[in-house]
Amino acid sequence: MAMEYISLKYVKDERAVTAVEYAIIAVALSALILAVFGGSDSVLRGAIDSAMTNIKANMTSANTSQ
């Protein structure tokens, strides 16, 4: 009886479905943006690479300062 209740509760919970839908939309938008702006010499790609390098450097320095 308890297992039946838990499984029924899990099936009716739609929060995970919504999260998956948002993830699919995010992936689709990312692919679209990459297709439109993503060349190997793209300004957008350079900006993203630069931002990721800065984030990595900041994370590394934050880890070593502790």
C-alpha positions in Angstrom: 0.0 0.0 0.0 2.8 2.5 0.9 4.7 1.6 -2.3 1.6 2.2 -4.3 1.1 5.6 -2.7 4.7 6.6 -3.3 4.7 5.6 -6.9 1.4 7.3 -7.5 2.7 10.5 -5.9 5.9 10.3 -8.0 3.9 9.9 -11.3 1.7 12.9 -10.5 4.6 15.2 -9.7 5.2 17.3 -12.8 8.1 19.4 -11.5 10.8 17.2 -13.1 9.0 17.2 -16.4 9.0 21.0 -16.4 12.7 21.1 -15.6 13.4 18.7 -18.5 11.3 20.8 -20.8 13.2 24.0 -19.9 16.5 22.1 -20.4 15.4 21.0 -23.9 14.4 24.6 -24.7 17.8 25.9 -23.4 19.7 23.4 -25.6 17.7 24.3 -28.6 18.3 28.0 -28.1 22.0 27.4 -27.6 22.2 25.4 -30.8 20.3 28.2 -32.7 22.6 30.9 -31.3 25.7 28.8 -32.1 24.4 28.2 -35.6 23.8 31.9 -36.2 26.8 33.4 -34.5 29.2 30.6 -34.2 32.1 30.7 -36.7 35.6 29.8 -35.7 36.6 33.5 -35.8 33.3 34.8 -34.4 33.3 37.8 -32.0 30.8 36.0 -29.8 33.0 32.9 -29.6 36.0 35.1 -28.6 33.9 36.9 -25.9 32.7 33.6 -24.5 36.2 32.1 -24.5 37.6 35.2 -22.8 34.8 35.1 -20.2 35.4 31.4 -19.5 39.1 32.0 -19.1 38.4 34.8 -16.6 36.0 32.7 -14.6 38.5 29.8 -14.5 41.3 32.1 -13.4 39.1 33.6 -10.7 38.0 30.2 -9.4 41.6 29.0 -9.3 42.7 32.0 -7.4 39.8 31.7 -5.0 40.7 28.1 -4.3 44.3 28.8 -3.6 43.6 31.8 -1.3 41.6 29.7 1.2 
